[in-house]
């Protein structure tokens, strides 16, 4: 099993657009084979801090996820909507 934690600090003025893309990514990712869990989280009172908690059955499943059409379409757009993104894989 591989766990991925993505910590995002969003531009406040672009938060709605960011959350729309991330919600789409979450919905599509949950349908993938090997996705154990995929959750978006925003801290109450700190809506610009967004977390993605993912669990994949194996490294191979995560690699397949990162090659999907929805991931390769959405991921490049995120940089313009965020101030900072930290990705940790365990």
C-alpha positions in Angstrom: 0.0 0.0 0.0 1.2 3.5 -0.7 -0.2 6.6 0.9 0.0 10.1 -0.7 -0.5 13.3 1.2 -0.8 16.5 -0.8 -0.7 19.8 1.1 -1.9 22.8 -0.9 -2.0 26.5 -0.1 -4.4 28.0 -2.6 -4.7 31.6 -3.9 -7.9 32.8 -2.1 -9.2 34.4 -5.3 -8.8 31.1 -7.2 -10.1 28.8 -4.5 -13.5 28.1 -6.2 -11.7 27.1 -9.5 -9.2 25.0 -7.6 -11.8 23.1 -5.6 -13.8 22.4 -8.8 -10.8 20.8 -10.4 -9.8 18.9 -7.3 -13.4 17.6 -6.8 -13.4 16.3 -10.4 -10.0 14.7 -9.8 -11.3 13.1 -6.6 -14.4 11.7 -8.3 -12.5 10.2 -11.2 -9.7 8.8 -9.0 -12.1 7.0 -6.7 -13.3 5.0 -9.7 -9.8 3.7 -10.6 -8.7 0.1 -9.9 -6.4 0.1 -6.9 -7.7 3.3 -5.3 -8.3 2.4 -1.6 -9.3 5.9 -0.6 -9.2 9.4 -1.9 -10.3 12.4 0.2 -10.2 16.1 0.0 -10.1 18.1 3.2 -10.2 21.8 4.1 -9.6 23.1 7.6 -12.5 25.0 9.1 -11.6 28.7 9.1 -8.6 28.1 6.7 -10.4 27.3 3.4 -7.3 28.2 1.4 -5.4 25.2 3.0 -6.5 22.1 1.1 -5.3 18.5 1.8 -5.6 15.4 -0.4 -5.3 12.1 1.3 -4.9 9.2 -1.1 -4.2 5.5 -0.6 -3.4 3.2 -3.4 -3.1 -0.6 -3.4 0.4 -0.5 -4.8 3.0 1.7 -6.4 1.9 0.4 -9.8 -1.6 1.5 -9.2 -0.4 5.0 -8.3 1.7 5.1 -11.4 -1.3 4.1 -13.5 -3.3 6.9 -11.8 -0.6 9.5 -12.6 -0.9 8.5 -16.3 -4.7 8.7 -16.6 -6.3 11.3 -18.8 -8.0 13.1 -15.9 -4.8 13.4 -13.9 -2.6 14.5 -16.8 -5.2 17.1 -17.8 -5.8 18.5 -14.3 -2.4 18.4 -12.6 -0.7 21.0 -14.8 -3.5 23.5 -14.2 -3.1 23.4 -10.4 0.2 25.3 -10.4 -1.6 28.5 -11.5 -4.2 28.2 -8.7 -1.9 27.5 -5.8 0.8 29.3 -3.8 2.5 26.2 -2.6 2.1 22.4 -3.0 3.9 19.7 -1.0 3.6 16.1 -2.0 4.6 13.3 0.4 4.5 9.6 -0.5 4.7 6.9 2.2 
